[in-house]
Amino acid sequence: MAKFLCYDVYDVDLSNVSDDSDLKMLLLQTTNKSIIVIEDLDRFLTEKSTAVSLSGILNFMDGIFSCCGEERVMVFTVNTKDPIDPSILRPGRIDVHIHFPLCDFSAFKTLANSHLGVKDHKLFPQVEEIFQSGGATLSHAEIGEIMISNRTSPSRAIKSVISALQTNADARGPIKNGLRLLESSSGRAADESSQPEGVICRESVHTVREFRKLYGLLRRSSRREAVDLGPVEKES
Protein backbone atom coordinates (compact mmCIF):
# COMPACT_ATOMS: atom_id res chain seq x y z
CA MET A 1 0.00 0.00 0.00
CA ALA A 2 2.79 2.42 0.91
CA LYS A 3 4.64 1.70 -2.31
CA PHE A 4 1.48 2.10 -4.36
CA LEU A 5 0.59 5.44 -2.77
CA CYS A 6 4.18 6.67 -2.22
CA TYR A 7 3.34 7.17 1.49
CA ASP A 8 5.64 6.98 4.51
CA VAL A 9 5.13 4.06 6.91
CA TYR A 10 5.08 4.28 10.72
CA ASP A 11 5.12 1.03 12.72
CA VAL A 12 3.78 1.71 16.22
CA ASP A 13 4.72 -0.86 18.87
CA LEU A 14 2.21 -0.40 21.69
CA SER A 15 4.36 -2.44 24.07
CA ASN A 16 6.95 0.35 24.00
CA VAL A 17 4.44 3.18 24.56
CA SER A 18 4.46 4.37 28.17
CA ASP A 19 1.02 6.00 28.41
CA ASP A 20 -1.79 7.75 26.49
CA SER A 21 0.17 11.01 26.26
CA ASP A 22 3.13 9.20 24.75
CA LEU A 23 0.86 7.63 22.14
CA LYS A 24 -0.61 11.06 21.33
CA MET A 25 2.87 12.54 20.84
CA LEU A 26 3.79 9.72 18.47
CA LEU A 27 0.71 10.51 16.40
CA LEU A 28 1.57 14.23 16.26
CA GLN A 29 5.06 13.38 14.99
CA THR A 30 3.74 11.52 11.94
CA THR A 31 3.63 13.30 8.60
CA ASN A 32 0.82 13.79 6.12
CA LYS A 33 0.41 11.11 3.45
CA SER A 34 1.52 8.30 5.72
CA ILE A 35 0.40 4.82 6.76
CA ILE A 36 0.34 4.10 10.50
CA VAL A 37 0.49 0.40 11.34
CA ILE A 38 -0.35 -1.27 14.67
CA GLU A 39 0.11 -5.02 14.56
CA ASP A 40 -1.45 -7.69 16.79
CA LEU A 41 -3.93 -5.32 18.44
CA ASP A 42 -5.80 -8.30 19.91
CA ARG A 43 -2.66 -9.50 21.72
CA PHE A 44 -2.11 -6.07 23.24
CA LEU A 45 -5.69 -5.81 24.46
CA THR A 46 -5.51 -9.31 25.96
CA GLU A 47 -2.15 -8.99 27.71
CA LYS A 48 -2.48 -5.33 28.72
CA SER A 49 1.30 -5.11 28.43
CA THR A 50 1.45 -1.30 28.45
CA ALA A 51 -0.13 1.60 30.31
CA VAL A 52 -2.10 2.72 27.25
CA SER A 53 -5.83 2.64 27.97
CA LEU A 54 -8.73 1.76 25.70
CA SER A 55 -9.71 5.42 25.75
CA GLY A 56 -6.20 6.33 24.59
CA ILE A 57 -6.45 3.93 21.64
CA LEU A 58 -9.87 5.30 20.66
CA ASN A 59 -8.56 8.88 20.76
CA PHE A 60 -5.55 7.79 18.72
CA MET A 61 -7.89 6.38 16.06
CA ASP A 62 -10.39 9.22 15.64
CA GLY A 63 -9.89 11.77 18.40
CA ILE A 64 -9.15 15.49 18.02
CA PHE A 65 -5.43 15.01 17.52
CA SER A 66 -5.95 12.31 14.88
CA CYS A 67 -7.53 15.05 12.73
CA CYS A 68 -4.37 17.20 12.89
CA GLY A 69 -3.10 16.09 9.52
CA GLU A 70 -4.24 14.94 6.11
CA GLU A 71 -4.28 11.69 4.17
CA ARG A 72 -3.28 9.35 6.97
CA VAL A 73 -4.23 5.69 6.70
CA MET A 74 -4.33 3.56 9.84
CA VAL A 75 -3.93 -0.20 9.54
CA PHE A 76 -4.61 -2.56 12.46
CA THR A 77 -3.90 -6.29 12.27
CA VAL A 78 -5.45 -8.94 14.53
CA ASN A 79 -5.34 -12.72 14.73
CA THR A 80 -8.87 -12.94 16.10
CA LYS A 81 -11.53 -10.30 16.77
CA ASP A 82 -12.90 -11.99 19.90
CA PRO A 83 -11.03 -9.84 22.46
CA ILE A 84 -11.53 -6.60 20.51
CA ASP A 85 -13.91 -4.15 22.16
CA PRO A 86 -16.93 -3.43 19.87
CA SER A 87 -16.28 0.30 20.25
CA ILE A 88 -13.03 -0.17 18.28
CA LEU A 89 -14.62 -2.16 15.45
CA ARG A 90 -17.72 -0.05 14.98
CA PRO A 91 -18.44 1.44 11.52
CA GLY A 92 -16.89 4.86 11.15
CA ARG A 93 -13.89 3.99 13.29
CA ILE A 94 -12.71 0.99 11.28
CA ASP A 95 -13.93 1.71 7.75
CA VAL A 96 -12.83 -1.49 6.02
CA HIS A 97 -12.61 -4.99 7.51
CA ILE A 98 -10.57 -7.40 5.39
CA HIS A 99 -10.52 -11.06 6.35
CA PHE A 100 -7.74 -13.24 4.97
CA PRO A 101 -9.24 -16.74 4.73
CA LEU A 102 -7.39 -20.00 4.80
CA CYS A 103 -6.13 -21.33 1.49
CA ASP A 104 -8.78 -22.84 -0.79
CA PHE A 105 -8.30 -24.93 -3.94
CA SER A 106 -8.30 -21.91 -6.25
CA ALA A 107 -5.54 -20.26 -4.21
CA PHE A 108 -3.68 -23.58 -4.04
CA LYS A 109 -3.48 -23.71 -7.84
CA THR A 110 -2.17 -20.16 -7.91
CA LEU A 111 0.52 -21.07 -5.38
CA ALA A 112 1.45 -24.20 -7.33
CA ASN A 113 1.88 -22.14 -10.48
CA SER A 114 3.92 -19.51 -8.66
CA HIS A 115 6.19 -21.74 -6.56
CA LEU A 116 6.35 -24.93 -8.62
CA GLY A 117 5.65 -23.73 -12.16
CA VAL A 118 2.78 -26.20 -12.38
CA LYS A 119 -0.59 -25.21 -13.88
CA ASP A 120 -2.03 -28.71 -13.84
CA HIS A 121 -1.03 -32.00 -12.21
CA LYS A 122 -2.42 -35.50 -11.86
CA LEU A 123 -2.68 -34.98 -8.07
CA PHE A 124 -4.85 -31.85 -8.39
CA PRO A 125 -8.14 -33.82 -8.29
CA GLN A 126 -7.06 -35.41 -4.99
CA VAL A 127 -6.22 -32.01 -3.54
CA GLU A 128 -9.56 -30.60 -4.68
CA GLU A 129 -11.38 -33.52 -3.07
CA ILE A 130 -9.65 -32.83 0.26
CA PHE A 131 -10.66 -29.16 0.14
CA GLN A 132 -14.26 -30.09 -0.67
CA SER A 133 -14.55 -32.75 2.03
CA GLY A 134 -12.51 -31.26 4.87
CA GLY A 135 -12.48 -27.56 4.05
CA ALA A 136 -9.48 -25.25 4.29
CA THR A 137 -7.13 -26.06 7.17
CA LEU A 138 -3.87 -24.34 6.18
CA SER A 139 -2.98 -20.74 5.43
CA HIS A 140 -1.42 -19.56 2.18
CA ALA A 141 1.90 -19.08 3.96
CA GLU A 142 1.90 -22.62 5.37
CA ILE A 143 1.22 -24.20 1.99
CA GLY A 144 3.70 -21.89 0.29
CA GLU A 145 6.39 -22.92 2.78
CA ILE A 146 5.79 -26.61 1.99
CA MET A 147 6.04 -25.94 -1.73
CA ILE A 148 9.22 -23.90 -1.41
CA SER A 149 10.95 -26.58 0.65
CA ASN A 150 10.07 -29.17 -2.03
CA ARG A 151 10.29 -26.98 -5.11
CA THR A 152 12.76 -29.30 -6.88
CA SER A 153 10.05 -31.97 -7.11
CA PRO A 154 6.48 -30.74 -7.80
CA SER A 155 5.05 -34.22 -7.17
CA ARG A 156 6.72 -34.46 -3.77
CA ALA A 157 5.61 -30.92 -2.93
CA ILE A 158 1.95 -31.64 -3.75
CA LYS A 159 2.05 -34.95 -1.87
CA SER A 160 3.46 -33.10 1.15
CA VAL A 161 0.64 -30.56 0.93
CA ILE A 162 -1.91 -33.37 0.76
CA SER A 163 -0.41 -35.01 3.83
CA ALA A 164 -0.39 -31.71 5.74
CA LEU A 165 -4.01 -30.96 4.80
CA GLN A 166 -5.15 -34.38 5.97
CA THR A 167 -3.19 -34.12 9.22
CA ASN A 168 -4.54 -30.67 10.05
CA ALA A 169 -8.11 -31.62 9.15
CA ASP A 170 -7.96 -34.50 11.64
CA ALA A 171 -6.18 -32.52 14.36
CA ARG A 172 -8.22 -29.32 14.28
CA GLY A 173 -11.66 -30.80 14.29
CA PRO A 174 -14.72 -29.51 12.43
CA ILE A 175 -14.37 -26.70 9.93
CA LYS A 176 -17.21 -24.38 9.04
CA ASN A 177 -17.23 -22.41 5.78
CA GLY A 178 -13.51 -22.97 5.37
CA LEU A 179 -12.70 -21.04 8.56
CA ARG A 180 -11.22 -22.23 11.82
CA LEU A 181 -13.80 -22.08 14.59
CA LEU A 182 -12.32 -19.75 17.16
CA GLU A 183 -13.46 -20.37 20.70
CA SER A 184 -14.21 -17.17 22.56
CA SER A 185 -13.67 -16.66 26.27
CA SER A 186 -17.28 -17.65 26.90
CA GLY A 187 -16.77 -20.94 25.07
CA ARG A 188 -18.89 -20.08 22.07
CA ALA A 189 -17.60 -20.51 18.53
CA ALA A 190 -16.99 -17.32 16.60
CA ASP A 191 -18.99 -17.74 13.39
CA GLU A 192 -20.37 -15.42 10.72
CA SER A 193 -23.10 -14.07 12.96
CA SER A 194 -20.52 -12.53 15.31
CA GLN A 195 -18.75 -10.56 12.59
CA PRO A 196 -19.04 -6.77 12.90
CA GLU A 197 -20.41 -4.59 10.15
CA GLY A 198 -17.99 -3.77 7.39
CA VAL A 199 -16.41 -5.43 4.42
CA ILE A 200 -15.68 -9.05 5.35
CA CYS A 201 -13.92 -10.92 2.56
CA ARG A 202 -14.23 -14.70 2.68
CA GLU A 203 -12.49 -15.64 -0.54
CA SER A 204 -9.03 -14.79 -1.79
CA VAL A 205 -10.34 -13.18 -4.97
CA HIS A 206 -12.71 -11.00 -2.95
CA THR A 207 -9.83 -9.87 -0.76
CA VAL A 208 -7.94 -8.70 -3.84
CA ARG A 209 -11.02 -6.87 -5.12
CA GLU A 210 -11.48 -5.05 -1.81
CA PHE A 211 -7.83 -3.97 -1.80
CA ARG A 212 -8.30 -2.58 -5.30
CA LYS A 213 -11.36 -0.63 -4.17
CA LEU A 214 -9.39 0.73 -1.20
CA TYR A 215 -6.49 1.72 -3.46
CA GLY A 216 -8.92 3.53 -5.77
CA LEU A 217 -10.37 5.55 -2.89
CA LEU A 218 -6.94 6.47 -1.59
CA ARG A 219 -5.67 7.38 -5.06
CA ARG A 220 -8.62 9.73 -5.64
CA SER A 221 -8.01 11.29 -2.23
CA SER A 222 -4.31 11.85 -2.93
CA ARG A 223 -5.11 13.50 -6.27
CA ARG A 224 -7.80 15.80 -4.90
CA GLU A 225 -5.30 18.46 -3.89
CA ALA A 226 -3.88 18.63 -7.41
CA VAL A 227 -7.35 18.86 -8.92
CA ASP A 228 -8.34 21.77 -6.70
CA LEU A 229 -5.31 23.88 -7.59
CA GLY A 230 -6.00 26.86 -9.81
CA PRO A 231 -3.92 27.91 -12.82
CA VAL A 232 -0.29 28.66 -12.10
CA GLU A 233 1.13 31.88 -13.46
CA LYS A 234 4.21 31.47 -15.56
CA GLU A 235 7.24 33.51 -14.75
CA SER A 236 8.11 36.14 -17.35
C-alpha positions as CSV (number, residue, x, y, z in Angstrom):
1,M,0.0,0.0,0.0
2,A,2.8,2.4,0.9
3,K,4.6,1.7,-2.3
4,F,1.5,2.1,-4.4
5,L,0.6,5.4,-2.8
6,C,4.2,6.7,-2.2
7,Y,3.3,7.2,1.5
8,D,5.6,7.0,4.5
9,V,5.1,4.1,6.9
10,Y,5.1,4.3,10.7
11,D,5.1,1.0,12.7
12,V,3.8,1.7,16.2
13,D,4.7,-0.9,18.9
14,L,2.2,-0.4,21.7
15,S,4.4,-2.4,24.1
16,N,7.0,0.4,24.0
17,V,4.4,3.2,24.6
18,S,4.5,4.4,28.2
19,D,1.0,6.0,28.4
20,D,-1.8,7.8,26.5
21,S,0.2,11.0,26.3
22,D,3.1,9.2,24.8
23,L,0.9,7.6,22.1
24,K,-0.6,11.1,21.3
25,M,2.9,12.5,20.8
26,L,3.8,9.7,18.5
27,L,0.7,10.5,16.4
28,L,1.6,14.2,16.3
29,Q,5.1,13.4,15.0
30,T,3.7,11.5,11.9
31,T,3.6,13.3,8.6
32,N,0.8,13.8,6.1
33,K,0.4,11.1,3.5
34,S,1.5,8.3,5.7
35,I,0.4,4.8,6.8
36,I,0.3,4.1,10.5
37,V,0.5,0.4,11.3
38,I,-0.3,-1.3,14.7
39,E,0.1,-5.0,14.6
40,D,-1.5,-7.7,16.8
41,L,-3.9,-5.3,18.4
42,D,-5.8,-8.3,19.9
43,R,-2.7,-9.5,21.7
44,F,-2.1,-6.1,23.2
45,L,-5.7,-5.8,24.5
46,T,-5.5,-9.3,26.0
47,E,-2.2,-9.0,27.7
48,K,-2.5,-5.3,28.7
49,S,1.3,-5.1,28.4
50,T,1.5,-1.3,28.4
51,A,-0.1,1.6,30.3
52,V,-2.1,2.7,27.2
53,S,-5.8,2.6,28.0
54,L,-8.7,1.8,25.7
55,S,-9.7,5.4,25.7
56,G,-6.2,6.3,24.6
57,I,-6.5,3.9,21.6
58,L,-9.9,5.3,20.7
59,N,-8.6,8.9,20.8
60,F,-5.6,7.8,18.7
61,M,-7.9,6.4,16.1
62,D,-10.4,9.2,15.6
63,G,-9.9,11.8,18.4
64,I,-9.2,15.5,18.0
65,F,-5.4,15.0,17.5
66,S,-5.9,12.3,14.9
67,C,-7.5,15.0,12.7
68,C,-4.4,17.2,12.9
69,G,-3.1,16.1,9.5
70,E,-4.2,14.9,6.1
71,E,-4.3,11.7,4.2
72,R,-3.3,9.3,7.0
73,V,-4.2,5.7,6.7
74,M,-4.3,3.6,9.8
75,V,-3.9,-0.2,9.5
76,F,-4.6,-2.6,12.5
77,T,-3.9,-6.3,12.3
78,V,-5.4,-8.9,14.5
79,N,-5.3,-12.7,14.7
80,T,-8.9,-12.9,16.1
81,K,-11.5,-10.3,16.8
82,D,-12.9,-12.0,19.9
83,P,-11.0,-9.8,22.5
84,I,-11.5,-6.6,20.5
85,D,-13.9,-4.1,22.2
86,P,-16.9,-3.4,19.9
87,S,-16.3,0.3,20.2
88,I,-13.0,-0.2,18.3
89,L,-14.6,-2.2,15.5
90,R,-17.7,-0.1,15.0
91,P,-18.4,1.4,11.5
92,G,-16.9,4.9,11.2
93,R,-13.9,4.0,13.3
94,I,-12.7,1.0,11.3
95,D,-13.9,1.7,7.7
96,V,-12.8,-1.5,6.0
97,H,-12.6,-5.0,7.5
98,I,-10.6,-7.4,5.4
99,H,-10.5,-11.1,6.4
100,F,-7.7,-13.2,5.0
101,P,-9.2,-16.7,4.7
102,L,-7.4,-20.0,4.8
103,C,-6.1,-21.3,1.5
104,D,-8.8,-22.8,-0.8
105,F,-8.3,-24.9,-3.9
106,S,-8.3,-21.9,-6.3
107,A,-5.5,-20.3,-4.2
108,F,-3.7,-23.6,-4.0
109,K,-3.5,-23.7,-7.8
110,T,-2.2,-20.2,-7.9
111,L,0.5,-21.1,-5.4
112,A,1.4,-24.2,-7.3
113,N,1.9,-22.1,-10.5
114,S,3.9,-19.5,-8.7
115,H,6.2,-21.7,-6.6
116,L,6.3,-24.9,-8.6
117,G,5.7,-23.7,-12.2
118,V,2.8,-26.2,-12.4
119,K,-0.6,-25.2,-13.9
120,D,-2.0,-28.7,-13.8
121,H,-1.0,-32.0,-12.2
122,K,-2.4,-35.5,-11.9
123,L,-2.7,-35.0,-8.1
124,F,-4.9,-31.8,-8.4
125,P,-8.1,-33.8,-8.3
126,Q,-7.1,-35.4,-5.0
127,V,-6.2,-32.0,-3.5
128,E,-9.6,-30.6,-4.7
129,E,-11.4,-33.5,-3.1
130,I,-9.7,-32.8,0.3
131,F,-10.7,-29.2,0.1
132,Q,-14.3,-30.1,-0.7
133,S,-14.5,-32.8,2.0
134,G,-12.5,-31.3,4.9
135,G,-12.5,-27.6,4.1
136,A,-9.5,-25.3,4.3
137,T,-7.1,-26.1,7.2
138,L,-3.9,-24.3,6.2
139,S,-3.0,-20.7,5.4
140,H,-1.4,-19.6,2.2
141,A,1.9,-19.1,4.0
142,E,1.9,-22.6,5.4
143,I,1.2,-24.2,2.0
144,G,3.7,-21.9,0.3
145,E,6.4,-22.9,2.8
146,I,5.8,-26.6,2.0
147,M,6.0,-25.9,-1.7
148,I,9.2,-23.9,-1.4
149,S,11.0,-26.6,0.7
150,N,10.1,-29.2,-2.0
151,R,10.3,-27.0,-5.1
152,T,12.8,-29.3,-6.9
153,S,10.0,-32.0,-7.1
154,P,6.5,-30.7,-7.8
155,S,5.0,-34.2,-7.2
156,R,6.7,-34.5,-3.8
157,A,5.6,-30.9,-2.9
158,I,2.0,-31.6,-3.8
159,K,2.1,-34.9,-1.9
160,S,3.5,-33.1,1.1
161,V,0.6,-30.6,0.9
162,I,-1.9,-33.4,0.8
163,S,-0.4,-35.0,3.8
164,A,-0.4,-31.7,5.7
165,L,-4.0,-31.0,4.8
166,Q,-5.2,-34.4,6.0
167,T,-3.2,-34.1,9.2
168,N,-4.5,-30.7,10.1
169,A,-8.1,-31.6,9.2
170,D,-8.0,-34.5,11.6
171,A,-6.2,-32.5,14.4
172,R,-8.2,-29.3,14.3
173,G,-11.7,-30.8,14.3
174,P,-14.7,-29.5,12.4
175,I,-14.4,-26.7,9.9
176,K,-17.2,-24.4,9.0
177,N,-17.2,-22.4,5.8
178,G,-13.5,-23.0,5.4
179,L,-12.7,-21.0,8.6
180,R,-11.2,-22.2,11.8
181,L,-13.8,-22.1,14.6
182,L,-12.3,-19.7,17.2
183,E,-13.5,-20.4,20.7
184,S,-14.2,-17.2,22.6
185,S,-13.7,-16.7,26.3
186,S,-17.3,-17.6,26.9
187,G,-16.8,-20.9,25.1
188,R,-18.9,-20.1,22.1
189,A,-17.6,-20.5,18.5
190,A,-17.0,-17.3,16.6
191,D,-19.0,-17.7,13.4
192,E,-20.4,-15.4,10.7
193,S,-23.1,-14.1,13.0
194,S,-20.5,-12.5,15.3
195,Q,-18.7,-10.6,12.6
196,P,-19.0,-6.8,12.9
197,E,-20.4,-4.6,10.2
198,G,-18.0,-3.8,7.4
199,V,-16.4,-5.4,4.4
200,I,-15.7,-9.0,5.4
201,C,-13.9,-10.9,2.6
202,R,-14.2,-14.7,2.7
203,E,-12.5,-15.6,-0.5
204,S,-9.0,-14.8,-1.8
205,V,-10.3,-13.2,-5.0
206,H,-12.7,-11.0,-3.0
207,T,-9.8,-9.9,-0.8
208,V,-7.9,-8.7,-3.8
209,R,-11.0,-6.9,-5.1
210,E,-11.5,-5.0,-1.8
211,F,-7.8,-4.0,-1.8
212,R,-8.3,-2.6,-5.3
213,K,-11.4,-0.6,-4.2
214,L,-9.4,0.7,-1.2
215,Y,-6.5,1.7,-3.5
216,G,-8.9,3.5,-5.8
217,L,-10.4,5.5,-2.9
218,L,-6.9,6.5,-1.6
219,R,-5.7,7.4,-5.1
220,R,-8.6,9.7,-5.6
221,S,-8.0,11.3,-2.2
222,S,-4.3,11.8,-2.9
223,R,-5.1,13.5,-6.3
224,R,-7.8,15.8,-4.9
225,E,-5.3,18.5,-3.9
226,A,-3.9,18.6,-7.4
227,V,-7.3,18.9,-8.9
228,D,-8.3,21.8,-6.7
229,L,-5.3,23.9,-7.6
230,G,-6.0,26.9,-9.8
231,P,-3.9,27.9,-12.8
232,V,-0.3,28.7,-12.1
233,E,1.1,31.9,-13.5
234,K,4.2,31.5,-15.6
235,E,7.2,33.5,-14.8
236,S,8.1,36.1,-17.4
